[in-house]
């Protein structure tokens, strides 16, 4: 398998497992990722996802340019995945937080997958780039439509028009990366963020994610009044009462997700 998924203690650990090819994504890998995303969406026990690459060189180098079976040009554009690269760059159907554990290079589609995650934890060695223009391609699967909405437009256009790499530290300064740590501390940092996620009410997190995903095109007033199903579910949940009760009783909440 090119992708593995292990679910431990409510966390789905998804790993692109092609270290010999810099965890590049071909059509088979894309299909495996889609199957995993759909499985996660149907598993009510999953409260958090961590996406990473195998080995210590790359998170993902994006599309596998060494593969002769991949579509290109207009054919690729016509058949592009509506959920973006790797089925995650533009995906809205995953309701739980997705954490990117960026253990090395995140290039092209690899960076687009990072853009589709909610929280980004990176090794200080990590480098990010959208180099498609250097090989006559385009960052169609999330880069051109998402990056300039997340960081200053001049920084985004500079990355895409030159293919230059940027460090995790630089992108953290523009707000794209949440935390930058040493290789040795990467797993501990990811685990700390995951722990904080699991300590939060799962329905509250789903409501927050739904609001972030569905209101960027609205005014502040319109966004505030938008009633998503996730918002309503959180407001009328047992967990809403349990959280306040636990605070008053000075104990850890017992979240039930309902």
C-alpha positions as CSV (number, residue, x, y, z in Angstrom):
1,X,0.0,0.0,0.0
2,X,1.2,3.5,-0.8
3,X,-0.8,5.0,2.0
4,X,-1.4,3.6,5.5
5,X,-4.0,4.6,8.1
6,X,-3.9,3.6,11.7
7,X,-6.6,4.7,14.1
8,X,-5.4,5.0,17.7
9,X,-7.3,6.6,20.6
10,X,-9.6,8.6,18.3
11,X,-6.8,9.8,16.0
12,X,-6.4,8.6,12.4
13,X,-2.7,8.7,11.5
14,X,-2.5,8.8,7.7
15,X,1.0,8.3,6.1
16,X,2.0,8.5,2.5
17,X,4.3,5.6,2.4
18,X,6.6,6.1,-0.7
19,X,9.9,7.3,0.8
20,X,11.9,6.0,-2.2
21,X,10.0,8.5,-4.4
22,X,9.8,11.4,-1.9
23,X,6.3,10.3,-1.1
24,X,5.1,11.4,-4.5
25,X,1.4,10.8,-5.3
26,X,0.4,8.9,-8.4
27,X,-3.1,7.8,-9.5
28,X,-2.9,4.7,-7.3
29,X,-1.9,6.7,-4.3
30,X,-4.6,9.2,-5.0
31,X,-7.2,6.4,-5.1
32,X,-5.9,5.0,-1.8
33,X,-6.1,8.4,-0.2
34,X,-9.7,8.9,-1.3
35,X,-10.7,5.6,0.1
36,X,-9.1,6.5,3.4
37,X,-10.7,10.0,3.6
38,X,-14.1,8.4,2.9
39,X,-13.5,5.8,5.6
40,X,-12.5,8.5,8.1
41,X,-15.6,10.5,7.3
42,X,-17.7,7.4,8.1
43,X,-16.0,6.6,11.3
44,X,-17.6,8.5,14.2
45,X,-14.8,7.4,16.6
46,X,-12.3,9.6,14.8
47,X,-11.9,13.0,16.3
48,X,-8.6,14.1,14.7
49,X,-6.5,13.3,11.7
50,X,-2.7,13.5,11.3
51,X,-1.3,13.5,7.8
52,X,2.4,13.0,7.2
53,X,4.9,11.3,4.9
54,X,7.1,8.3,5.6
55,X,10.8,8.6,6.2
56,X,12.7,11.8,7.0
57,X,13.1,13.6,3.7
58,X,9.7,14.5,2.4
59,X,6.1,15.2,3.5
60,X,5.3,14.8,-0.2
61,X,6.9,15.9,-3.4
62,X,3.5,16.1,-5.0
63,X,2.6,14.5,-8.4
64,X,4.9,11.7,-9.5
65,X,6.4,13.2,-12.6
66,X,8.3,9.9,-13.3
67,X,5.1,8.1,-14.0
68,X,4.0,7.9,-17.6
69,X,0.5,7.0,-16.8
70,X,-0.6,10.4,-15.4
71,X,-2.7,12.9,-17.3
72,X,-1.4,16.3,-18.2
73,X,-2.5,19.6,-19.6
74,X,-6.1,20.0,-20.5
75,X,-6.9,16.4,-19.8
76,X,-5.7,16.8,-16.3
77,X,-7.6,20.0,-15.8
78,X,-10.8,18.4,-17.1
79,X,-10.4,15.4,-14.8
80,X,-9.1,17.2,-11.7
81,X,-10.2,16.0,-8.3
82,X,-12.9,18.3,-7.0
83,X,-11.4,17.8,-3.5
84,X,-8.0,19.0,-4.7
85,X,-4.6,17.3,-4.6
86,X,-4.6,14.1,-2.7
87,X,-8.3,14.5,-2.1
88,X,-7.6,16.8,0.8
89,X,-6.3,20.2,-0.5
90,X,-9.9,21.5,-1.1
91,X,-11.9,18.9,0.8
92,X,-14.9,20.1,2.9
93,X,-16.4,16.8,3.8
94,X,-14.0,15.9,6.6
95,X,-15.6,17.4,9.7
96,X,-12.8,16.8,12.2
97,X,-9.5,18.7,12.6
98,X,-6.7,17.7,10.2
99,X,-3.1,18.2,11.3
100,X,-0.2,18.3,8.8
101,X,3.0,16.8,10.3
102,X,5.5,18.2,7.8
103,X,8.6,16.2,8.2
104,X,10.5,17.4,5.2
105,X,9.9,18.7,1.7
106,X,6.3,19.7,0.8
107,X,6.5,20.4,-3.0
108,X,3.7,21.1,-5.5
109,X,0.8,18.9,-4.6
110,X,2.5,18.1,-1.3
111,X,2.2,21.8,-0.4
112,X,-1.4,21.8,-1.7
113,X,-2.2,19.0,0.7
114,X,-0.7,21.1,3.5
115,X,-3.1,24.0,2.5
116,X,-6.0,21.6,3.1
117,X,-5.1,20.9,6.7
118,X,-6.3,22.9,9.6
119,X,-3.1,23.0,11.7
120,X,0.5,22.7,10.4
121,X,3.3,21.5,12.5
122,X,6.7,21.5,10.7
123,X,10.2,20.4,11.2
124,X,12.7,23.2,11.0
125,X,14.2,21.4,8.0
126,X,10.9,21.5,6.1
127,X,10.8,23.4,2.8
128,X,7.7,24.4,0.9
129,X,7.4,25.2,-2.8
130,X,4.9,25.3,-5.7
131,X,7.4,24.7,-8.6
132,X,4.9,23.8,-11.3
133,X,5.7,26.7,-13.6
134,X,9.3,25.5,-13.8
135,X,8.1,22.3,-15.6
136,X,5.4,24.0,-17.7
137,X,2.6,22.9,-15.3
138,X,0.2,24.8,-13.0
139,X,-0.7,24.4,-9.3
140,X,-4.3,23.6,-10.3
141,X,-5.3,21.4,-7.3
142,X,-5.4,24.1,-4.6
143,X,-2.3,26.3,-4.9
144,X,-3.6,29.0,-7.3
145,X,-7.0,29.3,-5.6
146,X,-6.1,28.8,-1.9
147,X,-2.6,30.1,-1.2
148,X,-3.3,33.8,-1.8
149,X,-6.2,33.5,0.6
150,X,-4.0,32.3,3.4
151,X,-0.8,34.5,3.1
152,X,-0.1,37.9,1.6
153,X,-0.8,37.9,-2.2
154,X,2.7,39.1,-3.1
155,X,4.3,36.3,-1.2
156,X,1.9,33.8,-2.8
157,X,2.4,35.0,-6.3
158,X,6.2,35.1,-5.8
159,X,6.2,31.5,-4.7
160,X,4.1,30.3,-7.7
161,X,5.8,32.5,-10.3
162,X,9.3,31.6,-9.4
163,X,9.0,28.1,-7.8
164,X,11.3,29.3,-5.0
165,X,11.4,27.3,-1.8
166,X,10.4,28.9,1.5
167,X,11.4,27.6,4.9
168,X,8.9,26.6,7.6
169,X,10.1,29.5,9.7
170,X,9.4,32.0,6.9
171,X,5.9,30.6,6.3
172,X,5.2,30.6,10.0
173,X,5.9,34.3,10.0
174,X,3.1,34.6,7.3
175,X,0.7,32.5,9.4
176,X,0.7,29.4,7.2
177,X,2.6,27.2,9.8
178,X,1.5,27.0,13.4
179,X,4.7,25.6,14.9
180,X,8.3,25.0,13.8
181,X,10.4,22.6,15.9
182,X,13.5,20.5,15.5
183,X,13.3,17.0,14.0
184,X,13.8,15.5,17.5
185,X,10.8,17.5,18.9
186,X,8.4,17.0,15.9
187,X,6.5,14.0,17.3
188,X,6.2,15.5,20.8
189,X,4.9,18.8,19.3
190,X,2.4,17.0,17.1
191,X,1.3,14.9,20.1
192,X,0.8,18.0,22.2
193,X,-1.4,19.6,19.6
194,X,-3.4,16.4,19.2
195,X,-3.8,16.1,22.9
196,X,-5.2,19.7,23.1
197,X,-7.6,18.8,20.3
198,X,-8.9,15.7,22.1
199,X,-9.3,17.7,25.3
200,X,-11.8,20.0,23.4
201,X,-15.4,19.2,22.8
202,X,-15.7,17.3,19.5
203,X,-18.9,19.0,18.4
204,X,-17.5,22.4,19.2
205,X,-14.5,21.6,16.9
206,X,-16.8,20.5,14.1
207,X,-18.8,23.7,14.4
208,X,-15.7,25.8,14.4
209,X,-14.3,24.0,11.3
210,X,-17.7,24.3,9.5
211,X,-17.7,28.0,10.2
212,X,-14.2,28.5,9.0
213,X,-14.8,26.5,5.8
214,X,-18.2,28.0,4.9
215,X,-18.0,31.7,5.7
216,X,-14.9,33.1,4.1
217,X,-16.9,34.7,1.3
218,X,-19.4,36.3,3.7
219,X,-19.3,39.6,5.6
220,X,-18.7,39.3,9.3
221,X,-22.4,39.9,10.0
222,X,-23.5,37.3,7.5
223,X,-21.0,34.8,8.8
224,X,-22.1,35.3,12.4
225,X,-25.7,34.6,11.5
226,X,-25.1,31.5,9.3
227,X,-26.6,28.4,11.0
228,X,-24.7,25.4,9.9
229,X,-25.9,21.9,11.1
230,X,-22.7,21.6,13.0
231,X,-23.3,24.9,14.9
232,X,-26.8,23.8,15.9
233,X,-25.7,20.4,16.9
234,X,-23.0,21.9,19.2
235,X,-25.4,24.4,20.8
236,X,-28.0,21.8,21.8
237,X,-25.6,19.1,22.7
238,X,-25.1,17.3,26.0
239,X,-21.5,18.3,25.8
240,X,-22.4,21.9,26.0
241,X,-23.8,21.3,29.4
242,X,-21.1,18.9,30.5
243,X,-18.3,21.4,29.7
244,X,-19.7,24.1,32.0
245,X,-20.6,21.5,34.7
246,X,-17.1,20.1,34.6
247,X,-15.6,23.6,34.9
248,X,-17.7,24.4,37.9
249,X,-16.8,21.0,39.5
250,X,-13.1,21.5,38.7
251,X,-12.8,18.2,36.8
252,X,-12.0,17.0,33.3
253,X,-15.0,16.9,31.0
254,X,-16.4,13.6,29.8
255,X,-17.1,14.4,26.2
256,X,-19.6,12.1,24.5
257,X,-19.9,13.9,21.2
258,X,-23.6,14.3,21.5
